[in-house]
Amino acid sequence: MSEQEWYLEGRQKPSLRAWAFSQMALGAAYAGCVLVAIMAFMMILYAVGTILPEASKEAPAPMPPIEAPFGRQADQ
């Protein structure tokens, strides 16, 4: 093994602060990439939605209305 510890890097002043900053910056870069990916996915969905015809947006819901137990309607 070398005589100097990894956190000294040839200086007498420890560079642990620089290592911590680089780790936080890397984490922020990863978070930024995830954010950009989510935004791109949402923009693609929006673009596909604008391409669809208006009749597809006005179609009735595929599921029947939800009813409460024992035959009562949910809005009563």
C-alpha positions in Angstrom: 0.0 0.0 0.0 1.1 3.6 -0.4 2.4 5.6 2.4 -0.2 8.4 2.0 -3.8 7.9 2.8 -6.4 8.3 -0.1 -7.9 11.4 1.4 -4.6 13.4 1.5 -3.9 13.2 -2.2 -0.4 14.6 -2.0 -1.3 17.5 0.2 -1.1 18.0 3.9 -4.6 19.4 4.0 -7.2 16.6 3.7 -9.4 16.7 0.6 -12.3 14.9 2.1 -14.4 18.1 1.5 -13.6 17.9 -2.3 -14.6 14.2 -2.3 -17.9 14.9 -0.5 -18.6 17.8 -3.0 -18.0 15.5 -6.0 -20.3 12.9 -4.6 -23.1 15.4 -4.0 -22.6 16.9 -7.5 -22.8 13.4 -9.0 -26.0 12.7 -7.1 -27.4 16.0 -8.3 -26.5 15.2 -11.9 -28.2 11.8 -11.6 -31.3 13.5 -10.2 -31.3 16.0 -13.0 -31.1 13.2 -15.6 -34.1 11.5 -14.0 -36.0 14.8 -14.0 -35.3 15.5 -17.6 -36.4 11.9 -18.5 -39.7 12.4 -16.7 -40.3 15.7 -18.3 -39.5 14.2 -21.8 -41.9 11.4 -21.1 -44.7 13.9 -20.2 -44.0 16.0 -23.2 -44.2 12.9 -25.5 -47.6 11.9 -23.9 -48.8 15.5 -24.4 -47.7 15.4 -28.1 -49.5 12.1 -28.7 -52.6 13.5 -27.0 -52.6 16.5 -29.4 -52.4 14.2 -32.4 -55.5 12.2 -31.4 -58.8 13.2 -33.0 -61.4 15.1 -30.9 -63.8 12.1 -31.0 -61.4 10.0 -29.0 -61.3 12.6 -26.3 -65.1 12.8 -25.9 -65.8 9.1 -25.7 -67.6 7.8 -22.6 -65.6 6.2 -19.8 -64.9 2.5 -20.3 -65.8 1.7 -16.7 -69.4 1.8 -15.3 -70.1 4.3 -12.6 -69.2 3.2 -9.1 -72.1 2.2 -6.9 -72.2 2.0 -3.1 -72.9 -1.4 -1.5 -76.5 -2.6 -1.1 -77.7 -0.8 -4.3 -77.4 2.8 -3.1 -75.9 5.4 -5.4 -72.7 7.0 -4.3 -74.0 10.6 -4.5 -77.0 10.0 -2.2 
